[in-house]
Amino acid sequence: MPARYPDKIKSLPLFDGRFEARKLSAENCDVLFASYPAGTSIEPHSHSTDNHGVITRGELILTINGEQQCHKAGEWYHVPANVEHAAEFRVATEEIEFWFKA
């Protein structure tokens, strides 16, 4: 986990997933503080949560329904529940994700 996150965030439990993240559990929502090395790709998948995220460093190439979107630092994105999507991180990227339970 990059030094850019405060110690309190770095001390949160690890998220068990395809990328490095710390998880803050909240009622009906998980909050992830995620880091992706340059060149990371996440294959097409879907999940039951309604996800909103903000890029804090780097950029996310998000593919939904065959359409690519580039989200840069300071920009928010949304992935609806049960919608197949893929992600690519060409540069080192950090984000905060909110996974709202349906």
C-alpha positions, -999 to +999 in steps of 0.1 A: +000+000+000+015+033-010+027+058+016+002+083+003-026+068+024-026+078+061-015+052+087-051+048+099-062+037+064-031+015+059-041-003+092-076-013+079-081-050+071-069-062+037-096-067+010-096-103-004-098-096-041-079-092-074-061-060-064-044-045-033-069-026-011-078-019+025-115-022+034-136+000+057-169-018+064-200+003+068-237-005+070-248-016+035-215-004+020-178-014+018-153+013+012-120+003-005-088+022-007-072+005-037-038+007-054-030-007-088+006-010-103+010+003-139-001-024-163-027-040-141-058-054-160-089-068-145-108-091-168-145-087-175-167-095-145-197-084-126-208-082-090-240-076-070-229-043-056-236-008-071-201+008-073-191+044-073-154+054-072-131+084-074-096+083-089-071+099-065-040+093-086-034+080-121-062+069-144-087+041-149-097+028-183-132+013-177-150-008-203-188-012-199-209-026-227-180-025-251-175+013-245-142+025-230-141+055-206-110+071-192-113+085-157-085+106-144-075+119-109-105+138-093-131+121-115-159+099-103-172+068-121-202+044-116-206+007-123-242-005-118-248-038-100-248-069-122-233-051-152-202-067-168-172-045-169-134-046-172-107-023-159-072-013-171-046+008-153-018+018-177-001+040-150+001+035-112-033+044-099-051+048-066-088+051-059-114+051-033-144+028-041-178+026-025-194-008-030-231-003-021-250-035-012-283-040-030 
